[in-house]
């Protein structure tokens, strides 16, 4: 009998000993444990016990001279194969079996792992799986009935070709651990798995290694049908496997499991196992559709570094990583609001934008979002977020050959800010279409909020039958004779054309253009986001989001300024971004009102940046003030300096002077300025 090694199990001291022949322990193993249980353990001649005893592969658990259990094993090839594990009836559920198996594993760590075959109908599966064995396959039993045996394997964590190891994957790809619901999505054609199956795209495989955890094998083993189990196991073999429990010390695994369970309460043991495998296996992402887990994603990520997200969110994240410049948050008109592409929570998105008032079902909006996130090559998801991270608005779009399709356009409130956000989002889609030279925007959101419907109308979208809203988008400078035909057109017709077809411009029909000087301090607040970004405080949020503004000046020397007309804004003086005055923007002038200051201030207060005192200071000697209401301001990519404007005027045989009052300019001058300053005019 070999040296005794004491162990403590449930407060009872046991000894694990090597059984040798001949000894009384050998006889007890054979006669008192094997024979009463041989029906379950299978036939084994006494010579078989004797050979294992001679090789040192027969161990017994002993308490005060009494044999409580034994384990018999072989060492074929690079694996340990358990032949028998038997615990006396009175000693079961006390950890004796685990102790014996642990000793075998510990003494033979140089082997790849420990393998065992057990009958499903004996109820042994729960024990083997509880102590870390993974059901990796099945085979026909040797009995005359040929009943199936489950093959369980305890991996010692040595590197092999089918296991993901961070240190061995140096091709830049990262590990993505798959929850079992995602695995089923990828291996079947069930409808709810469409979002997940985008993970199989080739461009995704270039960035990640899709990995399964041992817990998926445990869940597959619960299927009642043997053919289904084998089919699913074959599917699991298509993926890399994250390291098993045996790759880390047992105490570390248990501690990690307990912490995961604390951070994700009310989830099941299987969920906790999946997460523990993902974290211990150093997966960069864990992908799941389980809302129970997703709502704790932030806490898990902050604690362990593994990002928890839906498949669609991962697709977006990978696309962002592959094209970083596309998704950098951009300041929304230099306010504290940004437009972002990555969602940190589907739940928050649905809570903010689900249209309960229109009887929209939660899954309807969720399905659109998931479809979009699952295909970022085609869809774009944008969210307007304030400085505190609150969702204010969202738009989901995709491009077709003849139209930019807006699948969702939502705001989270119906107040003034919500309406302002809605107008900005509407305008952004028109601009996006113009940038991509797409001739039409169609808003097909089936459940728009009232604030969005009003914004669409105010942004010159027209109602379509049987559903939706649309606007035309054209670019370039067009001849009125081509657009209006022989019937001709008025300046009002031209102004309406430019509103409906922004950013196209039409010439030859009498629509006037004025250069209007403005101080940089007012330009910052009204339209010039580049100047605003250079200031300490940027712009007031409400004004920065407004699509419609008011500008006050004295009625004197207005030089015939009247609507409809175009305004070229000349920002005078030196600023952090200009050494001299520049023509920096173009607006559509829709109204000119000359009124007493108090009346004008009361009427346009919501649109302006002026205090009542400033409006009164702008009045002339007659006590009147001129209010310019303008819309659709286009900030030029290439502002035209005073020197450049003079050069253009000289070339055209005109003159241009930086006057303190508005000045009309020729149509040819406007065309030259616009073509030089704006990409839409080229």
Secondary structure as UniProt FT lines:
FT   STRAND          5..9
FT   TURN            10..11
FT   STRAND          12..18
FT   HELIX           24..28
FT   HELIX           29..34
FT   HELIX           35..37
FT   HELIX           38..41
FT   HELIX           46..55
FT   STRAND          58..63
FT   TURN            64..65
FT   STRAND          66..74
FT   TURN            77..78
FT   STRAND          79..87
FT   HELIX           89..91
FT   TURN            92..93
FT   HELIX           96..107
FT   TURN            108..110
FT   STRAND          113..119
FT   HELIX           120..122
FT   HELIX           125..130
FT   TURN            131..132
FT   STRAND          134..140
FT   TURN            144..145
FT   STRAND          148..155
FT   TURN            161..162
FT   HELIX           166..168
FT   STRAND          174..178
FT   HELIX           180..187
FT   HELIX           191..193
FT   HELIX           194..197
FT   HELIX           198..200
FT   HELIX           202..205
FT   TURN            206..207
FT   STRAND          208..212
FT   HELIX           214..220
FT   TURN            221..222
FT   HELIX           226..236
FT   TURN            237..238
FT   STRAND          240..241
FT   HELIX           245..247
FT   HELIX           250..263
FT   TURN            265..266
FT   HELIX           269..280
FT   TURN            281..282
FT   STRAND          285..287
FT   HELIX           291..294
FT   TURN            295..296
FT   HELIX           297..304
FT   STRAND          307..309
FT   HELIX           311..322
FT   HELIX           324..327
FT   STRAND          330..331
FT   TURN            333..334
FT   STRAND          338..340
FT   HELIX           346..353
FT   HELIX           356..358
FT   HELIX           362..374
FT   TURN            376..378
FT   STRAND          379..385
FT   TURN            387..388
FT   STRAND          391..399
FT   STRAND          404..411
FT   HELIX           416..435
FT   TURN            436..437
FT   STRAND          440..443
FT   TURN            446..447
FT   HELIX           450..458
FT   TURN            459..460
FT   STRAND          462..463
FT   STRAND          469..472
FT   STRAND          477..479
FT   HELIX           480..484
FT   HELIX           485..487
FT   HELIX           491..500
FT   TURN            501..503
FT   STRAND          505..507
FT   STRAND          512..519
FT   HELIX           520..526
FT   HELIX           529..533
FT   HELIX           541..545
FT   STRAND          548..553
FT   TURN            556..557
FT   TURN            559..560
FT   STRAND          565..572
FT   TURN            576..577
FT   STRAND          582..596
FT   HELIX           597..604
FT   HELIX           605..607
FT   HELIX           612..617
FT   TURN            621..622
FT   STRAND          624..641
FT   HELIX           642..651
FT   TURN            652..653
FT   STRAND          663..665
FT   HELIX           667..677
FT   HELIX           679..681
//
